[in-house]
Amino acid sequence: MNAANGRFDLAVIGGGLGGLATAALAQRLGLRVVLCESHTKLGGCAGWFARGPYTFDAGATALVGLEPGRPLGDLIATLGIDFDAAETPSYRVVMPDRTLEITSNPDDFEAAVASTFPGATTAKRRFLRLQAAVGRTLLDVAGSLPRLPQRSASDVLHNLRVLGPRGLAAACTSILTVDDVLRGLGLRDDRPFRTLVAMLLQDTAQAGPETVPFANAAACLHAYRLGMRRPRGGMRALVERVGSRFASLGGDLRLATKVDHVERLDGDDAGFAVITRRRERVLADQVAFNLPLDLAAALLGKSLKGRLGRREQRSRAAWSACTAYLAFDREAVDDDAPLFHHVLQNYDQPIHDGNNVLISLSNAGDLGYAPAHLRVATLSTHTRPADWADLDRDAHAKLKSAYANKLLSAFRRALPEAADNLKHSEFGTPNSFRRYTQRIGGAVGGPPVSRRNSNLLAVGSDVLGPGLWVVGDSVFPGQGTLAVVLSASRLVERLTDTPRPHRLGPTPARTSHPTPATACQSG
């Protein structure tokens, strides 16, 4: 806080991973930052909860991009926090009539696909190699913080420099959907193979092959091939260590601090007042919202009409989730078994609503989740918030029971011995996410990716106007832990006019506290 006027350089509202990364990176670069989180725990959609001897990841469970040069890896290295994650030996996809192991070795993966999905081998190999080339290129480029949506000629020049010829060619595949590419290779009507692609895209892009641009899909699918990991000690370990590091750098971390509204100050006091439920007035030069756009606009008293309303529609999450939180005997699953099992129960049903289920297991012996002789699992499936709206208690209980049975059925298909040795089970619905996240209808996961709301048409972090910012899954580059950390890095770059803040080396001495410009229109 600026000692002369009692103001912060930046106020961050929301302690999800995007808000945490924004606050910690900005504080590390010398800004004075306050973070207000309404809950007593950090994490948001990457949060956690304890239940007796067990700790469960409430939402996000998988991490990717922990290597040097990748977003999470650079965040951890820059902040100097002690954090590790267990890599799964494979990502196991269980379909009604076949099982596929996705590995990071491209030759092994291509051979597994050819064996599991016989026929049209050359076309499938071409699809996988095109996907890998485009996805790898775009994920590599992401570390250099492309500037999307573009706001100026300098943004265009920056992106051309970052992309290079290969990156530009990869980005141009966004004019095609995944189905366009599948059709061109003669694979559009290969039901099992297209269903595999659709399963993976539903969990990463929140949409199917008919909608997702190929460039975006290639990056999403490549995440599976990089090797997903479960955090040792749970997501709790990651978010609490980032939060502790922010505080140790001098950041003002305020838990259980609900913000009621944000006011723009006039005249010589240009900036903002953040008003909390306890009627505290926190003054800041700029404000970053780690919230969906509708909740951020509500705090500002802005109407969702006109241009802002159209952008909010493009950034709105369409899905929520039903979840299961299970504990079982460790001996029921081999210690070296995959940590992720992705189950499709029926080809003839939609790829959501209990038919498409992701199962994430804790690493064997990880005491951050459970006692050494037990393991925990988090299960999730997509569901539409509208299906749960305005239900009375009996109707809600009946629907919740139906989804619980579907989730347990998927668990049994993937891990039958674990299903026979359950020690604990409980289930969540969109109402659970609505209560915890305050998101309307419990909608989570970011908007379904399409050509009308991604890349050059993405909603940018500056959507709310000068001095106001949005970070997280509702703005570019979108959903997932990797993406929200990227959005934080990009925002801090704009706040400080410092290129690539996540790779600046040791923490700078805190001898001065520069105040960023009120509005950053370029870069």
ABEGO torsion letter per residue (X at the ends): XBAAAGBBABBBBEABAAAAAAAAAAAAAGBBBBBBBABABBGEAABBBBBEABBBBABBABBBGABBGBAAAAAAAAAGBBBBBBBBABBBBBBAABBBBBBABAAAAAAAAAAABBEGAAAAAAAAAAAAAAAAAAAAAAAAGBBOBBABAAAAAAAAAAAEAAAAAAAAAAABBAAAAAAAAGAAABAAAAAAAAAAAAAAAGBBAAABBAAAAAAAAAAAAAEBBBBBGEAAAAAAAAAAAAAAAGBBBBBGBBBABBBBBBEAABEBBBBBAAGBBBBBABBBBBBBAAAAAAAAGBBBBEAAAAAAAAABBABBBBBBBBBBBAAABBAABBABBBBBABAABBBBGGABBBBBBBBBGBAAABBAABBBBBBBBBBBAAAABGBBAAAAAAAAAAAAAAAAAAAAAABAAAAAABABBBBBBAAAAAAAAGBBGGBBGEBBBBAAABEAABBBAAAAEBGBBBBEAABOAEBEAAAAAAAAAAAAAAAAGBBGAAAAEBBBBBABBBBBBABBABX
